[in-house]
């Protein structure tokens, strides 16, 4: 899944806390930022501050999926899908001024 990717960090939740997945992450030269599973005998350390960024990413994806075009991947071409994501992200970034 990540063999051909490049990254500095890989953020994931506890479901991905497996030795083979951590080894695959380090094989591509990235640092795994995965909290340890509570059942692990020897829990691995992770950067808590970097892991907090995962929550922000998840919330952004949730807000993007409120738009049907993105949630259903309506666009067939990757360029059109990317432009739809950029448009919705811009709409999410612009503060809406309440006229009341």
SEFIDO-643528 format. One record per atom (N, C-alpha, C): residue number from 1; atom name; x, y negated, z. Coordinates in steps of 0.001 Angstrom, whole numbers, plus 500000, padded with zeros to 6 digits. Atoms other than C-alpha are relative to their C-alpha. Example, Ala and Ser with C-alpha at 12.3 -4.5 7.8 and 13.67 -1.06 7.14 Angstrom:
% residues 2
    n  atom       x       y       z
    1     N  500890  501190  500000
    1    CA  512300  504500  507800
    1     C  500900  498800  500000
    2     N  499180  501190  499940
    2    CA  513670  501060  507140
    2     C  499230  498910  500730
END
This chain:
% residues 100
    n  atom       x       y       z
    1     N  500818  501182  500000
    1    CA  500000  500000  500000
    1     C  500873  498737  500000
    2     N  499170  501203  499927
    2    CA  502794  497528  500768
    2     C  501388  500212  499400
    3     N  498659  499653  500481
    3    CA  505730  499221  499034
    3     C  500557  498979  499019
    4     N  499505  500916  501022
    4    CA  505957  496713  496155
    4     C  499827  498531  500384
    5     N  500252  501365  499549
    5    CA  505210  493606  498234
    5     C  501245  499416  500664
    6     N  498953  500678  499256
    6    CA  507500  491009  499736
    6     C  499335  499079  501014
    7     N  500548  500853  498945
    7    CA  506826  489209  502996
    7     C  501034  499856  501095
    8     N  499150  500167  498826
    8    CA  508537  487856  506062
    8     C  499374  500653  501208
    9     N  500750  499412  498893
    9    CA  505819  489029  508451
    9     C  498772  500697  499435
   10     N  501252  499327  500347
   10    CA  502927  491459  508204
   10     C  499148  500007  501257
   11     N  500916  500088  498869
   11    CA  500014  490684  510526
   11     C  498901  501030  499803
   12     N  501045  498979  500079
   12    CA  497613  493518  511285
   12     C  499442  500235  501395
   13     N  500586  499718  498695
   13    CA  495317  494687  514045
   13     C  500482  501349  500517
   14     N  499520  498790  499326
   14    CA  495764  497639  516379
   14     C  499773  501280  499217
   15     N  500275  498799  500793
   15    CA  494323  500099  513892
   15     C  501203  500388  499140
   16     N  498821  499735  500829
   16    CA  497557  499797  511895
   16     C  501257  500255  500824
   17     N  498847  499745  499138
   17    CA  499816  500548  514860
   17     C  500386  501470  499908
   18     N  499497  498639  500195
   18    CA  501382  503711  513505
   18     C  501471  499892  499615
   19     N  498568  500023  500267
   19    CA  505051  504570  513235
   19     C  500329  499935  498524
   20     N  499700  499994  501429
   20    CA  504947  505279  509508
   20     C  499685  498650  499360
   21     N  500348  501301  500565
   21    CA  503260  501939  508797
   21     C  501019  498947  500433
   22     N  498950  500921  499537
   22    CA  505749  500031  510946
   22     C  501303  500233  499229
   23     N  498794  499694  500778
   23    CA  508579  501824  509121
   23     C  499889  499465  498576
   24     N  500200  500520  501353
   24    CA  507077  500864  505743
   24     C  500148  498483  499978
   25     N  499877  501459  499922
   25    CA  506897  497227  506857
   25     C  501467  499596  500107
   26     N  498581  500337  499868
   26    CA  510529  497163  507939
   26     C  500783  500390  498746
   27     N  499320  499593  501230
   27    CA  511506  498949  504691
   27     C  499938  498906  498937
   28     N  500082  501093  500980
   28    CA  510315  495941  502662
   28     C  500682  498737  500524
   29     N  499266  501131  499437
   29    CA  512301  493620  504951
   29     C  499142  499026  500775
   30     N  500900  500871  499245
   30    CA  509372  492212  506912
   30     C  499957  500427  501458
   31     N  500151  499702  498580
   31    CA  508683  492038  510617
   31     C  498540  500326  500289
   32     N  501393  499694  499672
   32    CA  505534  493822  511842
   32     C  499518  499194  501203
   33     N  500633  500740  498909
   33    CA  503261  491650  513981
   33     C  498687  500716  500272
   34     N  501138  499129  499728
   34    CA  500918  494330  515281
   34     C  499975  500280  501492
   35     N  500049  499671  498574
   35    CA  499735  494624  518872
   35     C  499955  501514  500181
   36     N  499955  498548  499819
   36    CA  500330  498096  520299
   36     C  498639  500566  500381
   37     N  501198  499267  499622
   37    CA  497547  500607  520609
   37     C  500098  500315  501493
   38     N  499913  499764  498551
   38    CA  496643  501011  524309
   38     C  500383  501432  500378
   39     N  499676  498609  499677
   39    CA  497184  504773  524105
   39     C  501459  500347  499718
   40     N  498587  499760  500310
   40    CA  500825  504424  523016
   40     C  500817  500153  501276
   41     N  499145  499805  498828
   41    CA  503381  505758  525493
   41     C  501070  498924  500085
   42     N  498952  501017  500052
   42    CA  506077  503307  524383
   42     C  499522  498866  499105
   43     N  500542  501085  500839
   43    CA  504358  500110  523227
   43     C  501101  499133  499397
   44     N  499047  500869  500700
   44    CA  506210  498032  520671
   44     C  499687  498544  500314
   45     N  500220  501423  499741
   45    CA  506678  494334  521222
   45     C  499562  499313  498703
   46     N  500438  500775  501156
   46    CA  505117  491745  518926
   46     C  499923  498537  500397
   47     N  500037  501442  499777
   47    CA  505016  487976  518559
   47     C  498547  499559  500162
   48     N  501397  500366  499718
   48    CA  501779  486831  520211
   48     C  499582  498724  499291
   49     N  500337  501253  500672
   49    CA  501927  483343  518700
   49     C  499708  500230  498516
   50     N  500257  499691  501408
   50    CA  502161  484720  515167
   50     C  498701  500791  499845
   51     N  501221  499203  500089
   51    CA  499346  487172  515872
   51     C  498755  499117  500109
   52     N  501139  500913  499896
   52    CA  497067  484260  516794
   52     C  499628  499423  498639
   53     N  500280  500500  501349
   53    CA  497375  483062  513191
   53     C  499080  500947  499250
   54     N  500879  499028  500656
   54    CA  495614  486265  512102
   54     C  498540  499662  500258
   55     N  501366  500373  499672
   55    CA  492466  485104  513878
   55     C  499533  498845  499126
   56     N  500363  501124  500855
   56    CA  492491  481843  511926
   56     C  499772  500449  498562
   57     N  500166  499476  501356
   57    CA  492911  483739  508669
   57     C  498678  500753  499890
   58     N  501251  499249  500020
   58    CA  490012  486066  509514
   58     C  498793  499066  500006
   59     N  501114  500949  499973
   59    CA  487761  483106  510319
   59     C  499852  499286  498663
   60     N  500065  500639  501305
   60    CA  488657  481414  507026
   60     C  499375  500943  498971
   61     N  500566  499030  500942
   61    CA  487885  484585  505051
   61     C  498507  500158  500246
   62     N  501422  499902  499677
   62    CA  484565  484837  506870
   62     C  499228  498802  499456
   63     N  500669  501195  500528
   63    CA  483683  481255  505924
   63     C  499953  500026  498475
   64     N  499995  499918  501456
   64    CA  484700  481876  502305
   64     C  498944  500980  499490
   65     N  500952  498981  500437
   65    CA  482473  484943  502116
   65     C  498546  499570  500146
   66     N  501372  500520  499950
   66    CA  479412  482840  502918
   66     C  499513  499635  498608
   67     N  500353  500319  501369
   67    CA  479499  481921  499239
   67     C  499877  501300  499208
   68     N  500319  498740  500657
   68    CA  477888  484685  497207
   68     C  500984  500344  498896
   69     N  499094  499765  501120
   69    CA  480205  484283  494236
   69     C  501306  500652  500467
   70     N  498758  499447  499470
   70    CA  483215  485113  496414
   70     C  499756  501335  500685
   71     N  500284  498766  499270
   71    CA  481608  487781  498589
   71     C  499783  501178  499052
   72     N  500288  498918  500941
   72    CA  480480  489796  495546
   72     C  501043  500124  498902
   73     N  498959  500020  501042
   73    CA  483568  489035  493425
   73     C  499363  499957  498612
   74     N  500780  500176  501213
   74    CA  481305  487815  490671
   74     C  500874  499808  498768
   75     N  499128  500300  501142
   75    CA  484155  486606  488428
   75     C  500812  501220  499609
   76     N  499257  498835  500491
   76    CA  485782  489231  486251
   76     C  501489  499714  499857
   77     N  498592  500348  500172
   77    CA  489024  487375  485650
   77     C  500578  499455  501297
   78     N  499349  500415  498756
   78    CA  491492  486783  488455
   78     C  500153  498482  500067
   79     N  499840  501454  500017
   79    CA  492035  483182  487364
   79     C  498717  499296  500429
   80     N  501281  500605  499630
   80    CA  488331  482353  487697
   80     C  499681  500256  501473
   81     N  500228  499684  498586
   81    CA  488115  484120  491055
   81     C  500862  499111  500887
   82     N  499105  500866  499238
   82    CA  491130  482177  492320
   82     C  499490  498560  500004
   83     N  500498  501375  500046
   83    CA  489646  478892  491139
   83     C  498743  499841  500849
   84     N  501184  500059  499135
   84    CA  486353  479699  492926
   84     C  500422  499945  501467
   85     N  499505  500027  498622
   85    CA  488279  480398  496137
   85     C  500589  498628  500328
   86     N  499410  501318  499769
   86    CA  490200  477137  495770
   86     C  498919  498932  500148
   87     N  501089  500971  499908
   87    CA  486980  475183  495210
   87     C  499280  500107  501346
   88     N  500691  499798  498722
   88    CA  485266  476707  498245
   88     C  500905  499594  501162
   89     N  499076  500399  498941
   89    CA  488387  476199  500372
   89     C  500065  498475  500115
   90     N  500013  501465  499969
   90    CA  488396  472519  499375
   90     C  498712  499496  500646
   91     N  501267  500392  499386
   91    CA  484722  472270  500318
   91     C  500012  500234  501505
   92     N  499901  499713  498571
   92    CA  485461  473851  503687
   92     C  500930  499005  500699
   93     N  499019  500904  499413
   93    CA  488363  471460  504254
   93     C  499451  498584  500143
   94     N  500550  501358  499973
   94    CA  486428  468262  503470
   94     C  498965  499906  501117
   95     N  501008  500136  498938
   95    CA  484566  467093  506571
   95     C  498704  499405  499445
   96     N  501315  500484  500416
   96    CA  480863  466604  505987
   96     C  499580  498907  500986
   97     N  500393  501115  499158
   97    CA  479727  463229  507299
   97     C  498479  500030  500149
   98     N  501443  499984  499722
   98    CA  476314  463296  508944
   98     C  499480  498580  499906
   99     N  500522  501341  500200
   99    CA  474242  460324  507842
   99     C  499058  499555  501119
  100     N  500946  500360  498936
  100    CA  471999  460413  510925
  100     C  500654  499262  501128
END
